[in-house]
């Protein structure tokens, strides 16, 4: 079961393993661990931290950018002649 989405990393947090911090203006900040909380308090942009989803979106590594095309088997091309063999040898 998912408790919610982290405001910093954008990842899903399992139920019971998150911390909610309520700011002075009443907003809730859901974080997964102390690492995220310290990065928020240091005001580090999540786009600069490689393991967060916002940075993966910026670097085009997120699953939104992966192609969903399937490999389609294509028939083999038909060769109409042999390059190295002359026509006299074929007859």
N, C-alpha and C positions, 0 to 999 in steps of 0.2 A: 504494500500500500504506500502511496506517495503522500507525503505531508505537504509538499508544495515545490515551487521552483525557487532556487537561490537567486537573490537579487543581484549578486555579484557575478557568479560563474554561469548562471542560466541553466544549471543542471538540476535534474529532479532529485529531491531529498527524500529518503525513506522516512516513514512515520516514526517519530520518537528520537530521531538523531539530529534535530535541528534546534537552533536558538532563535527566538523572536525578540528583536529589540524595537521598542516603540520610541520614535523620535519626539521632539518637543512639539512638532506640528501634527502629531497623531498618526504619522505613517508607520507602517510595520516593515521592518527589515528582517527577512528570513535568511539566515546563513547556515551553512552546513558545518563549519568548523572554525577553529581559532585562526587558521591561516587566512580565511576569507575576511573575518572580522578585523584582523590586523591590517590587511590590505585596504579595507574600507576606511579605517581610522587614519591610515597614512595617505589617503586620497590618491591611491594608485589607480590609474585608468584600467578597467578590465580588458580593453583592447590591446594593451601592452603586455599582458600576462598570457603566455602561450597556451595554457591548458584551459582557458575559459572559452565559452561558446562565442561571445562577441569577437574574440581575437581570431577564432577559426573561421568566422564569417568574413572578417576583413581579409584574411589570407586565402580565402576561397577553398578551404579544406573541409568545410562543414558538409553534412550529408545533403544539404539543399543543392549543392553544386555538383554532386556526383550524377553521372548519366544513368538513366534507368532503362537504357536500350538493351535488349537481349542480343546475344550473338546469334545471328541468323546463318545457318549453313548455306553456302552458295555452291551451285554446281560447278564442276571443274570446267575450265575453258577447253574448247575443242581446238586441237592443233591441226591446221590444214596442210601442213607439209613438214618436212624435215630439213633443217637448215644445212646440216653438214653432209647430207647424202644427195648425190645428183639424181635426176629423174631416170637416167639410164640404169642405175643400180637397183632401183625399186621394181623395174619391170622384169 
